[in-house]
């Protein structure tokens, strides 16, 4: 783990808190934290993340039966010739939210669905949500075949109509609200078994990482004046 990796991680923390890296260092100093000690903590976290990612990869396998099942699945045959342009807004939430946190997240998700259903853009929705003290993450997922859509989303997306907005989908990192912008035909070839294996491995890894990242958000943090232990490392 080199200095560039640490600088990148710290910049990410600063961005998450809507401040510059310089401001972050200043706040840490005001809290009495030594910068060198803080960088050492970040390095230890990054090292642990790398080790845990390697551990996750080592545990993931795909059996021949899973490949056979996928190749014969209805989802593959119905979706392999279609592409879906998807937008995603996430209402962040801890893995085991309190009743209050869940209630606030559900309220935010309802607001997001109404905004998207009325035709608001991702940017407009996020701005309006910020004004209501809802913190969201937005992403245009672009054009994807069904087998490229995250497994938690694929069932809803492949049954949606164009311009339709999904009900909130709960995952390890929060509530996701999707909008299907458009669909198009994609005449492609059936993948070989190796390609299917790589696809299934990738999706298993994504699911495992999503659960793991949500746990990390409850463990790593920075302290800011008057608000200790509340700004999670992302």
Buried (B, 14 or more C-beta within 10 A) or exposed (E): BEEEBBEEBBEEBBEBBEBEBEEBBEBBEEBEBEEEEBBEBBBEBBEEBEEBBEEBEEEBEBEEEBBEEBBEBEBBEEBBEBBBBBBBBBBBBBBEBEEEEBEBBBEBBBBBBEBBEEEBEBEEBBEBBEEEEBEBBBEEBEBBBBBBBBBBBBEBBBEBEEEBBBEBBBBBBBBBBBBBBEBEEBEEEEBEEEEBBEBBBBBBBEBBBBEBBBBBBEEBBBBBEEEEEEBBBB
